[in-house]
């Protein structure tokens, strides 16, 4: 079975739904450049959250996707969407470099210091940490890396959702409900997938204890 058309359609859905919800709001953008940056940022975040659903929530009866296929698309989306989100803060003030409305560097520093943007700053740091650790993932045991990567991803999802809902330009009730539901079920699915790993570790420890007692 060729999974590529399904995965592409699924990822397009995750990217375009938030853009559609945002585009149907009467929100002044200030400039076409800023509107494009905001829409691309929403699409990128939708793709990131969609990865949780692709690997954790979709039942086999819906799409029998091989793990190798999921991993390949996970890397593609990760390098592209997360890479874009990493430069999102700079893109938000980049227009000021050529518009000369105000000092873009000063605006970026003020933006990062704003209390309302602290969750976004922590989420950005978590993204950087995820990227650095991904380069060194072979140093971790597979199960340990899976748990570490997942927990950091869940932390990023929660913090970024907080930022988008609290201070996002397109954060009306419908958009907020969409992000909270998407992120909430994504993190739930991730934590639920860890239960077999934790159960296996508990069983191994219990067997070891029973063996020691038997001796």
WOFEN-V895345 format. One record per residue. N is the residue number from 0. RES is the residue in one letter. SS is DSSP state (helix for helix, strand for strand, loop for the rest). OMEGA is omega in radians with two decimals (NA if undefined). NEAR is the number of other ideal C-beta (glycine too) atoms within 12 Angstrom. Layout:
# WOFEN-V895345
n/res/ss/omega/near
N/RES/SS/OMEGA/NEAR
N/RES/SS/OMEGA/NEAR
This chain:
# WOFEN-V895345
n/res/ss/omega/near
0/X/loop/3.12/12
1/X/loop/-3.07/12
2/X/loop/-3.01/23
3/X/helix/-3.14/18
4/X/helix/3.14/14
5/X/helix/-3.10/22
6/X/helix/3.14/32
7/X/helix/3.12/22
8/X/helix/3.14/16
9/X/helix/-3.13/30
10/X/helix/3.07/31
11/X/helix/3.11/20
12/X/helix/3.14/22
13/X/helix/-3.12/35
14/X/helix/-2.99/31
15/X/helix/-3.14/22
16/X/helix/3.11/28
17/X/helix/3.09/41
18/X/helix/3.12/28
19/X/helix/3.13/21
20/X/helix/-3.13/28
21/X/helix/-3.09/35
22/X/helix/-3.13/20
23/X/loop/3.06/15
24/X/loop/3.10/24
25/X/loop/-3.09/10
26/X/loop/3.10/20
27/X/loop/-3.07/12
28/X/loop/-3.10/20
29/X/loop/3.11/17
30/X/loop/3.10/17
31/X/helix/3.13/12
32/X/helix/-3.11/20
33/X/helix/3.11/25
34/X/helix/3.12/23
35/X/helix/3.12/22
36/X/helix/-3.14/28
37/X/helix/3.14/33
38/X/helix/3.12/31
39/X/helix/3.11/28
40/X/helix/3.09/36
41/X/helix/3.12/41
42/X/helix/3.14/34
43/X/helix/3.13/35
44/X/helix/3.06/44
45/X/helix/3.10/41
46/X/helix/-3.14/40
47/X/helix/3.12/44
48/X/helix/3.13/45
49/X/helix/3.12/39
50/X/helix/3.08/42
51/X/helix/-3.10/36
52/X/helix/-3.09/37
53/X/helix/-3.05/37
54/X/helix/-3.02/32
55/X/helix/-2.96/28
56/X/helix/-3.08/26
57/X/loop/-3.13/24
58/X/loop/-3.13/12
59/X/loop/-3.12/11
60/X/loop/3.14/7
61/X/loop/-3.12/13
62/X/loop/3.12/25
63/X/loop/-3.07/16
64/X/loop/3.14/29
65/X/loop/3.13/18
66/X/helix/-3.14/15
67/X/helix/3.12/12
68/X/helix/3.11/24
69/X/helix/-3.14/29
70/X/helix/-3.14/19
71/X/helix/3.12/19
72/X/helix/3.08/30
73/X/helix/3.13/32
74/X/helix/-3.12/19
75/X/helix/-3.14/21
76/X/helix/-3.13/35
77/X/helix/-3.10/32
78/X/helix/-3.08/22
79/X/helix/-3.07/22
80/X/helix/-3.14/33
81/X/helix/3.09/35
82/X/helix/3.11/23
83/X/helix/-3.14/28
84/X/helix/3.11/40
85/X/helix/3.14/28
86/X/loop/3.14/22
87/X/helix/-3.14/35
88/X/helix/-3.14/30
89/X/helix/-3.14/23
90/X/helix/-3.12/26
91/X/helix/-3.13/34
92/X/helix/-3.03/27
93/X/helix/-3.09/22
94/X/helix/-3.10/24
95/X/helix/3.11/24
96/X/helix/-3.13/18
97/X/helix/3.10/11
98/X/helix/3.12/16
99/X/loop/3.10/9
100/X/loop/3.13/16
101/X/loop/-3.12/16
102/X/loop/-3.09/14
103/X/helix/3.13/22
104/X/helix/3.11/16
105/X/helix/3.11/14
106/X/helix/3.12/22
107/X/helix/3.14/24
108/X/helix/3.11/17
109/X/helix/-3.14/19
110/X/helix/-3.13/27
111/X/helix/-3.13/23
112/X/helix/-3.10/14
113/X/loop/-3.13/18
114/X/helix/-3.11/13
115/X/helix/-3.10/18
116/X/helix/3.13/27
117/X/helix/3.07/19
118/X/helix/3.12/27
119/X/helix/3.14/34
120/X/helix/3.11/26
121/X/helix/3.11/21
122/X/helix/3.13/35
123/X/helix/3.11/29
124/X/helix/3.11/22
125/X/helix/3.09/31
126/X/helix/3.12/35
127/X/helix/3.12/22
128/X/helix/3.10/23
129/X/helix/3.14/33
130/X/helix/3.14/24
131/X/helix/-3.13/16
132/X/helix/3.10/22
133/X/helix/3.11/24
134/X/helix/-3.12/15
135/X/loop/-3.04/14
136/X/helix/-3.13/21
137/X/helix/3.09/11
138/X/helix/-3.13/13
139/X/loop/2.97/16
140/X/loop/-3.07/13
141/X/helix/-3.12/13
142/X/helix/3.12/18
143/X/helix/3.13/18
144/X/helix/-3.14/22
145/X/helix/3.14/25
146/X/helix/-3.14/23
147/X/helix/-3.13/25
148/X/helix/-3.12/31
149/X/helix/-3.13/30
150/X/helix/3.08/23
151/X/helix/3.11/30
152/X/helix/3.10/39
153/X/helix/3.09/34
154/X/helix/3.10/27
155/X/helix/-3.12/40
156/X/helix/-3.14/41
157/X/helix/-3.12/31
158/X/helix/-3.13/29
159/X/helix/3.09/44
160/X/helix/3.07/38
161/X/helix/-3.13/27
162/X/helix/-3.08/35
163/X/helix/-3.11/39
164/X/helix/-3.03/30
165/X/helix/-3.02/22
166/X/helix/3.14/22
167/X/loop/-3.13/32
168/X/loop/3.13/25
169/X/loop/-3.06/33
170/X/loop/3.06/27
171/X/loop/-3.07/20
172/X/helix/-3.12/13
173/X/helix/3.14/19
174/X/helix/3.13/31
175/X/helix/3.12/26
176/X/helix/3.12/17
177/X/helix/-3.10/30
178/X/helix/-3.12/36
179/X/helix/3.13/25
180/X/helix/-3.12/20
181/X/helix/-3.13/36
182/X/helix/-3.12/37
183/X/helix/3.13/25
184/X/helix/3.12/24
185/X/helix/3.13/37
186/X/helix/3.10/31
187/X/helix/-3.14/22
188/X/helix/3.13/28
189/X/helix/-3.13/33
190/X/helix/3.12/24
191/X/helix/-3.13/19
192/X/helix/-3.14/25
193/X/loop/-3.09/24
194/X/helix/3.09/16
195/X/helix/3.14/15
196/X/helix/-3.13/23
197/X/helix/3.11/17
198/X/helix/3.13/14
199/X/helix/3.12/14
200/X/helix/3.12/18
201/X/helix/3.13/14
202/X/helix/3.14/14
203/X/helix/3.13/15
204/X/helix/-3.13/14
205/X/helix/3.11/14
206/X/helix/3.13/14
207/X/helix/3.12/14
208/X/helix/3.13/13
209/X/helix/3.13/12
210/X/helix/3.12/11
211/X/helix/3.14/10
212/X/helix/3.14/9
213/X/helix/3.12/8
214/X/loop/NA/7
